[in-house]
Amino acid sequence: MKKLTVVLALVCCASPAAAQTSVSAVLGADLVRAMESTTNGATYPDADREAISWGLRLGTGLGDRWGVELEFNRPGKMDTRNGPMIYAAGQGDVSAAVVAALGAVNPAALIYPVPDIRTSLRTTTWNTSAWARRPLGARADLVVLGGVGFSRAVQTSEVSYTFSPMPLANLAIRPTTYRTRTIGYGVGPLVGAEARIRMTDHLELVPGIRIQSPGNDLTDGLILRPAVALGWTF
């Protein structure tokens, strides 16, 4: 990853004299959308998550209409709370699937106490992309881009077994909590579109949206990233 950053930085420095290099600060949101299923009115997993994000971009033109860009993006933690339905294992000739089916109708078949699961997820990405632009007027351009993103997702899970309907039981039996921390790496494609609006000779405003697949099992979905950037060209 460090070698890739150095190579792109050298490309920016070695670009033609006529090309412009830009540095941008980005503020936006990460909207994660992933596969989910619903059972008895409860959704597992609680896949849709949102967080405020910030980032930095370094880009350079390699011609009049196209160029390359390196982006770093870091969102806030995405917290969820979701206790799954866990059924007792089947005994004798009764299979676990049958017990699960009965439990779906009869809550008494659930393991008790039902665990309380809380997770936090943060997916940091380093993105490399190529872009092409089309003038929209004297001071604005429409830019489309595509590339590859490298992601690092950190998920912290906390599983607690408490007797929430029975406060006195919690006093007699100390709740048990398990914590795990998982790190996943992935590579996935990204596409996007944005407008580059020149406010002065060097300052530009860049609203837009990017869609990225992190390519790791922890995030497991698409990240929609609406954002606005403030860039300085030189």
BALUM-295726 format. One record per atom (N, C-alpha, C): residue in three letters; x, y, z. Coordinates in steps of 0.05 Angstrom, whole numbers, padded with zeros to 5 digits, always signed. Example, Ala and Ser with C-alpha at 12.3 -4.5 7.8 and 13.67 -1.06 7.14 Angstrom:
2
ALA+00264-00114+00156ALA+00246-00090+00156ALA+00264-00066+00156SER+00257-00045+00142SER+00273-00021+00143SER+00258+00001+00157
***
This chain:
234
MET+00016-00024+00000MET+00000+00000+00000MET+00017+00025+00000LYS+00039+00025+00016LYS+00057+00048+00017LYS+00071+00052-00009LYS+00079+00030-00023LYS+00092+00032-00048LYS+00073+00045-00069LEU+00047+00037-00068LEU+00028+00048-00087LEU+00025+00078-00083THR+00024+00087-00058THR+00021+00115-00052THR+00045+00131-00062VAL+00069+00120-00059VAL+00093+00133-00068VAL+00093+00136-00098VAL+00085+00114-00112VAL+00085+00114-00141VAL+00066+00135-00152LEU+00041+00137-00140LEU+00022+00157-00150LEU+00031+00185-00143ALA+00045+00189-00121ALA+00055+00215-00114ALA+00076+00224-00134LEU+00093+00204-00143LEU+00114+00210-00163LEU+00101+00217-00190VAL+00078+00203-00196VAL+00064+00209-00221VAL+00054+00238-00221CYS+00043+00246-00197CYS+00033+00273-00195CYS+00055+00294-00199CYS+00079+00288-00187CYS+00101+00307-00189CYS+00113+00307-00217ALA+00110+00285-00231ALA+00123+00283-00258ALA+00103+00290-00280SER+00080+00300-00274SER+00060+00306-00294SER+00069+00330-00311PRO+00058+00333-00336PRO+00066+00355-00353PRO+00062+00382-00340ALA+00078+00402-00349ALA+00077+00428-00337ALA+00049+00441-00340ALA+00035+00434-00362ALA+00009+00447-00367ALA-00013+00435-00349ALA-00008+00410-00339ALA-00028+00397-00323ALA-00030+00409-00295GLN-00054+00409-00283GLN-00057+00420-00256GLN-00058+00397-00236THR-00045+00402-00214THR-00046+00383-00191THR-00064+00396-00170SER-00080+00379-00157SER-00099+00389-00136SER-00097+00373-00111VAL-00102+00386-00089VAL-00104+00374-00062VAL-00131+00382-00051SER-00146+00362-00041SER-00173+00368-00032SER-00178+00356-00004ALA-00194+00370+00012ALA-00205+00360+00037ALA-00234+00353+00033VAL-00242+00330+00043VAL-00269+00319+00036VAL-00285+00315+00062LEU-00310+00323+00061LEU-00329+00317+00083LEU-00354+00305+00070GLY-00362+00282+00081GLY-00385+00268+00069GLY-00397+00248+00088ALA-00410+00228+00077ALA-00423+00207+00093ALA-00418+00180+00080ASP-00415+00159+00096ASP-00414+00132+00086ASP-00441+00119+00092LEU-00454+00110+00071LEU-00480+00096+00073LEU-00476+00067+00064VAL-00474+00049+00082VAL-00469+00021+00076VAL-00496+00006+00072ARG-00498-00007+00049ARG-00522-00022+00042ARG-00514-00051+00036ALA-00525-00070+00051ALA-00516-00098+00048ALA-00540-00117+00049MET-00536-00142+00043MET-00557-00162+00043MET-00567-00166+00071GLU-00594-00170+00074GLU-00605-00175+00099GLU-00630-00193+00096SER-00639-00205+00118SER-00663-00222+00118SER-00680-00215+00142THR-00706-00221+00140THR-00725-00214+00161THR-00739-00239+00170THR-00739-00244+00196THR-00753-00267+00208THR-00769-00257+00232ASN-00795-00263+00232ASN-00813-00256+00254ASN-00812-00226+00260GLY-00809-00210+00239GLY-00809-00181+00243GLY-00782-00170+00251ALA-00762-00187+00255ALA-00735-00178+00262ALA-00716-00181+00239THR-00699-00162+00235THR-00680-00162+00212THR-00653-00171+00221TYR-00641-00191+00207TYR-00615-00202+00213TYR-00599-00205+00187PRO-00575-00194+00185PRO-00564-00175+00204PRO-00575-00147+00199ASP-00571-00129+00218ASP-00579-00102+00215ASP-00558-00089+00197ALA-00561-00092+00170ALA-00540-00087+00152ALA-00536-00058+00144ASP-00558-00042+00144ASP-00556-00015+00135ASP-00544+00002+00157ARG-00522+00016+00151ARG-00508+00032+00170ARG-00500+00059+00158GLU-00498+00080+00174GLU-00490+00106+00165GLU-00470+00119+00184ALA-00452+00135+00173ALA-00433+00149+00189ALA-00422+00173+00174ILE-00415+00194+00188ILE-00401+00217+00176ILE-00372+00208+00170SER-00362+00218+00147SER-00335+00210+00139SER-00319+00235+00130TRP-00293+00232+00130TRP-00275+00253+00121TRP-00253+00240+00104GLY-00240+00256+00087GLY-00220+00245+00070GLY-00201+00266+00058LEU-00181+00256+00045LEU-00161+00273+00031LEU-00157+00262+00003ARG-00154+00279-00017ARG-00150+00271-00044ARG-00126+00286-00056LEU-00111+00271-00072LEU-00088+00282-00087LEU-00092+00274-00116GLY-00095+00293-00134GLY-00099+00286-00162GLY-00083+00303-00181THR-00080+00294-00205THR-00066+00310-00225THR-00077+00303-00253GLY-00076+00323-00270GLY-00085+00319-00298GLY-00062+00308-00314LEU-00068+00289-00331LEU-00048+00278-00349LEU-00053+00286-00378GLY-00072+00304-00381GLY-00079+00315-00407GLY-00100+00336-00403ASP-00112+00346-00425ASP-00132+00367-00422ASP-00158+00357-00410ARG-00165+00331-00414ARG-00191+00321-00406ARG-00190+00298-00387TRP-00167+00288-00379TRP-00166+00264-00361TRP-00142+00266-00342GLY-00143+00249-00321GLY-00122+00248-00301GLY-00126+00225-00282VAL-00110+00226-00260VAL-00111+00205-00240VAL-00114+00217-00212GLU-00122+00201-00193GLU-00126+00211-00166GLU-00122+00189-00145LEU-00111+00198-00123LEU-00108+00180-00099LEU-00125+00192-00077GLU-00141+00175-00063GLU-00159+00184-00042GLU-00156+00167-00017PHE-00156+00180+00006PHE-00158+00167+00032PHE-00184+00175+00045ASN-00199+00155+00054ASN-00225+00161+00067ASN-00228+00146+00093ARG-00237+00160+00114ARG-00241+00148+00140ARG-00268+00156+00152PRO-00286+00138+00155PRO-00312+00144+00167PRO-00312+00142+00197GLY-00333+00151+00210GLY-00336+00147+00238GLY-00345+00118+00243LYS-00347+00110+00268LYS-00356+00083+00275LYS-00386+00080+00270MET-00393+00057+00258MET-00421+00051+00253MET-00430+00031+00274ASP-00447+00040+00292ASP-00456+00023+00315ASP-00483+00011+00309THR-00486-00015+00316THR-00512-00028+00314THR-00516-00045+00339ARG-00541-00050+00344ARG-00549-00067+00366ARG-00570-00087+00356ASN-00564-00112+00358ASN-00582-00132+00346ASN-00578-00159+00360GLY-00598-00169+00373GLY-00597-00195+00385GLY-00610-00216+00368PRO-00596-00236+00357PRO-00608-00256+00340PRO-00624-00276+00355MET-00642-00290+00340MET-00657-00312+00352MET-00639-00337+00351ILE-00634-00348+00374ILE-00618-00373+00376ILE-00635-00394+00389TYR-00638-00417+00376TYR-00656-00438+00385TYR-00640-00461+00397ALA-00653-00475+00415ALA-00640-00498+00428ALA-00636-00520+00407ALA-00615-00535+00410ALA-00609-00557+00391ALA-00629-00579+00394GLY-00634-00593+00372GLY-00653-00615+00373GLY-00642-00639+00389GLN-00660-00654+00400GLN-00652-00678+00416GLN-00666-00702+00405GLY-00652-00725+00406GLY-00663-00750+00397GLY-00669-00749+00367ASP-00694-00755+00359ASP-00701-00756+00331ASP-00710-00729+00320VAL-00710-00708+00338VAL-00719-00682+00329VAL-00695-00666+00320SER-00695-00658+00295SER-00673-00643+00284SER-00673-00614+00293ALA-00649-00602+00291ALA-00647-00574+00298ALA-00665-00556+00281ALA-00668-00564+00255ALA-00685-00548+00237ALA-00714-00548+00247VAL-00724-00572+00257VAL-00751-00574+00266VAL-00754-00557+00292VAL-00734-00559+00309VAL-00736-00543+00334VAL-00736-00513+00328ALA-00720-00506+00308ALA-00720-00477+00300ALA-00747-00469+00289ALA-00759-00486+00273ALA-00785-00480+00262ALA-00806-00477+00284LEU-00805-00495+00304LEU-00824-00493+00326LEU-00819-00468+00342GLY-00793-00461+00345GLY-00786-00437+00360GLY-00796-00412+00347ALA-00798-00412+00321ALA-00807-00389+00306ALA-00836-00383+00314VAL-00851-00404+00321VAL-00879-00401+00329VAL-00881-00398+00359ASN-00865-00413+00374ASN-00866-00413+00403ASN-00841-00400+00414PRO-00841-00376+00424PRO-00817-00363+00435PRO-00805-00378+00458ALA-00820-00395+00471ALA-00809-00411+00493ALA-00787-00429+00484ALA-00786-00435+00458ALA-00765-00453+00448ALA-00738-00439+00445LEU-00738-00412+00449LEU-00713-00397+00447LEU-00695-00403+00470ILE-00669-00402+00465ILE-00650-00403+00487ILE-00654-00379+00505TYR-00652-00383+00531TYR-00656-00361+00550TYR-00633-00359+00569PRO-00621-00336+00573PRO-00630-00310+00562PRO-00620-00305+00533VAL-00636-00290+00518VAL-00628-00283+00491VAL-00605-00263+00492PRO-00583-00268+00477PRO-00560-00250+00479PRO-00565-00223+00467ASP-00553-00203+00479ASP-00553-00176+00468ASP-00527-00171+00454ILE-00528-00166+00427ILE-00504-00163+00411ILE-00501-00135+00402ARG-00478-00123+00407ARG-00472-00096+00398ARG-00447-00096+00382THR-00447-00084+00358THR-00424-00084+00341THR-00418-00055+00332SER-00392-00050+00328SER-00384-00025+00315SER-00365-00032+00292LEU-00369-00018+00270LEU-00354-00023+00245LEU-00343+00002+00234ARG-00317+00002+00226ARG-00305+00025+00212ARG-00289+00014+00189THR-00295+00023+00165THR-00281+00014+00140THR-00265+00037+00129THR-00239+00036+00132THR-00221+00056+00121THR-00213+00048+00093THR-00212+00066+00074THR-00206+00059+00046THR-00184+00077+00035TRP-00167+00065+00017TRP-00148+00079+00000TRP-00156+00073-00028ASN-00162+00094-00043ASN-00174+00090-00070ASN-00156+00102-00091THR-00153+00088-00113THR-00138+00098-00137THR-00158+00098-00160SER-00159+00120-00175SER-00178+00122-00196SER-00168+00139-00219ALA-00180+00136-00242ALA-00175+00153-00266ALA-00201+00168-00272TRP-00198+00193-00280TRP-00222+00209-00285TRP-00220+00222-00312ALA-00244+00229-00323ALA-00247+00244-00348ALA-00267+00266-00343ARG-00262+00289-00354ARG-00279+00312-00349ARG-00290+00324-00375ARG-00313+00337-00372ARG-00325+00351-00395ARG-00334+00378-00385PRO-00326+00400-00399PRO-00334+00426-00390PRO-00364+00430-00390LEU-00374+00443-00369LEU-00402+00451-00367LEU-00406+00480-00371GLY-00385+00495-00372GLY-00386+00524-00375GLY-00358+00535-00372ALA-00357+00561-00367ALA-00331+00574-00364ALA-00317+00567-00338ARG-00333+00560-00317ARG-00321+00555-00291ARG-00330+00529-00278ALA-00339+00510-00294ALA-00348+00484-00282ALA-00343+00461-00301ASP-00337+00438-00290ASP-00333+00414-00306ASP-00349+00391-00293LEU-00359+00373-00310LEU-00371+00348-00301LEU-00349+00326-00303VAL-00345+00312-00281VAL-00324+00292-00280VAL-00336+00265-00274VAL-00328+00244-00289VAL-00335+00216-00283VAL-00309+00202-00277LEU-00310+00182-00259LEU-00285+00169-00251LEU-00291+00140-00245GLY-00270+00124-00246GLY-00272+00095-00239GLY-00245+00086-00231GLY-00244+00065-00214GLY-00219+00055-00205GLY-00221+00032-00186VAL-00202+00029-00169VAL-00200+00007-00150VAL-00195+00018-00122GLY-00209+00006-00103GLY-00206+00014-00075GLY-00195-00008-00058PHE-00178-00001-00039PHE-00167-00020-00020PHE-00178-00013+00008SER-00191-00033+00021SER-00205-00027+00046SER-00193-00042+00069ARG-00195-00030+00093ARG-00188-00043+00118ARG-00211-00038+00137ALA-00225-00060+00144ALA-00249-00058+00161ALA-00242-00069+00189VAL-00250-00054+00209VAL-00246-00063+00237VAL-00273-00065+00250GLN-00280-00089+00259GLN-00306-00094+00272GLN-00302-00103+00301THR-00315-00090+00319THR-00314-00097+00347THR-00342-00107+00355SER-00343-00131+00366SER-00369-00143+00374SER-00369-00147+00404GLU-00392-00142+00416GLU-00396-00146+00445GLU-00421-00162+00449VAL-00419-00186+00460VAL-00442-00204+00464VAL-00447-00206+00494SER-00471-00198+00503SER-00477-00199+00532SER-00502-00216+00536TYR-00501-00232+00557TYR-00523-00249+00565TYR-00535-00237+00591THR-00558-00225+00589THR-00571-00213+00612THR-00600-00222+00614PHE-00611-00221+00638PHE-00639-00228+00643PHE-00655-00203+00644SER-00658-00189+00621SER-00670-00163+00621SER-00699-00163+00632PRO-00715-00184+00628PRO-00742-00184+00639PRO-00742-00189+00669MET-00719-00197+00680MET-00718-00205+00709MET-00695-00190+00722PRO-00698-00165+00730PRO-00677-00149+00743PRO-00664-00163+00767LEU-00680-00177+00783LEU-00669-00190+00807LEU-00650-00213+00799ALA-00655-00225+00776ALA-00637-00247+00767ALA-00610-00235+00760ASN-00610-00211+00749ASN-00584-00198+00743ASN-00568-00192+00767LEU-00581-00188+00790LEU-00567-00183+00815LEU-00555-00209+00826ALA-00569-00231+00822ALA-00560-00256+00832ALA-00539-00269+00814ILE-00543-00266+00788ILE-00525-00278+00768ILE-00511-00256+00752ARG-00485-00254+00754ARG-00471-00233+00740ARG-00473-00237+00710PRO-00482-00217+00695PRO-00483-00220+00665PRO-00455-00226+00654THR-00455-00242+00633THR-00430-00250+00620THR-00427-00235+00594THR-00404-00223+00589THR-00399-00208+00565THR-00373-00218+00551TYR-00375-00221+00525TYR-00353-00230+00508TYR-00347-00208+00488ARG-00322-00201+00484ARG-00315-00181+00465ARG-00295-00192+00445THR-00299-00186+00419THR-00281-00195+00398THR-00275-00171+00380ARG-00251-00172+00368ARG-00243-00151+00349ARG-00232-00165+00324THR-00245-00159+00301THR-00238-00172+00276THR-00230-00152+00256ILE-00208-00158+00240ILE-00199-00140+00220ILE-00200-00154+00193GLY-00212-00141+00173GLY-00214-00153+00146GLY-00203-00134+00125TYR-00190-00145+00105TYR-00178-00130+00083TYR-00192-00138+00057GLY-00194-00119+00039GLY-00207-00126+00013GLY-00200-00107-00009VAL-00207-00115-00033VAL-00203-00098-00057VAL-00228-00099-00073GLY-00238-00076-00083GLY-00262-00075-00098GLY-00263-00051-00116PRO-00281-00051-00136PRO-00284-00029-00155PRO-00298-00005-00143LEU-00295+00018-00155LEU-00309+00042-00148LEU-00315+00058-00173VAL-00338+00072-00173VAL-00345+00091-00194VAL-00357+00116-00181GLY-00357+00138-00196GLY-00368+00162-00185GLY-00372+00184-00205ALA-00385+00205-00197ALA-00390+00228-00214ALA-00390+00253-00196GLU-00380+00275-00205GLU-00378+00299-00189GLU-00376+00323-00207ALA-00382+00346-00196ALA-00379+00372-00210ALA-00355+00387-00197ARG-00338+00398-00214ARG-00316+00414-00204ARG-00322+00443-00211ILE-00327+00459-00191ILE-00336+00487-00194ILE-00313+00505-00185ARG-00301+00520-00204ARG-00279+00537-00198ARG-00290+00563-00185MET-00283+00567-00159MET-00291+00591-00145MET-00272+00614-00149THR-00245+00608-00150THR-00225+00627-00157THR-00205+00613-00176ASP-00183+00626-00181ASP-00163+00613-00199ASP-00152+00588-00188HIS-00152+00585-00161HIS-00140+00562-00149HIS-00159+00545-00131LEU-00181+00558-00122LEU-00200+00544-00104LEU-00223+00533-00120GLU-00231+00508-00114GLU-00253+00496-00127GLU-00271+00480-00108LEU-00297+00480-00113LEU-00316+00465-00097LEU-00324+00441-00113VAL-00324+00417-00099VAL-00329+00392-00114VAL-00351+00375-00100PRO-00376+00379-00106PRO-00397+00361-00096PRO-00400+00337-00114GLY-00406+00314-00102GLY-00409+00290-00119GLY-00416+00266-00102ILE-00417+00243-00115ILE-00423+00217-00102ILE-00406+00195-00114ARG-00397+00177-00097ARG-00381+00154-00105ARG-00394+00129-00094ILE-00392+00107-00109ILE-00403+00081-00100ILE-00380+00062-00101GLN-00376+00047-00079GLN-00353+00030-00076GLN-00360+00003-00064SER-00348-00018-00074SER-00350-00045-00062SER-00325-00050-00047PRO-00325-00052-00020PRO-00300-00056-00005PRO-00287-00082-00010GLY-00303-00103-00017GLY-00291-00129-00024GLY-00282-00144+00000ASN-00292-00138+00025ASN-00285-00154+00048ASN-00310-00165+00061ASP-00308-00187+00077ASP-00331-00200+00088ASP-00344-00184+00111LEU-00329-00165+00123LEU-00340-00151+00145LEU-00360-00129+00136THR-00352-00114+00116THR-00371-00093+00106THR-00392-00106+00089ASP-00384-00125+00071ASP-00403-00142+00056ASP-00426-00127+00044GLY-00420-00109+00025GLY-00441-00094+00012GLY-00429-00072-00004LEU-00446-00051-00009LEU-00437-00028-00024LEU-00437-00003-00005ILE-00417+00014-00010ILE-00415+00039+00005ILE-00423+00062-00014LEU-00445+00076-00008LEU-00452+00100-00022LEU-00440+00124-00007ARG-00426+00140-00022ARG-00410+00161-00008ARG-00416+00189-00021PRO-00438+00202-00013PRO-00442+00230-00022PRO-00423+00247-00006ALA-00411+00267-00019ALA-00391+00283-00005ALA-00388+00310-00020VAL-00376+00329-00006VAL-00368+00354-00018VAL-00339+00359-00010ALA-00323+00367-00030ALA-00294+00372-00025ALA-00288+00400-00031LEU-00267+00410-00018LEU-00257+00437-00023LEU-00228+00433-00032GLY-00222+00440-00056GLY-00195+00434-00068GLY-00180+00458-00075TRP-00153+00455-00075TRP-00135+00476-00083TRP-00118+00466-00106THR-00118+00479-00128THR-00102+00471-00151THR-00078+00489-00154PHE-00056+00477-00164PHE-00032+00492-00169PHE-00016+00479-00192
***
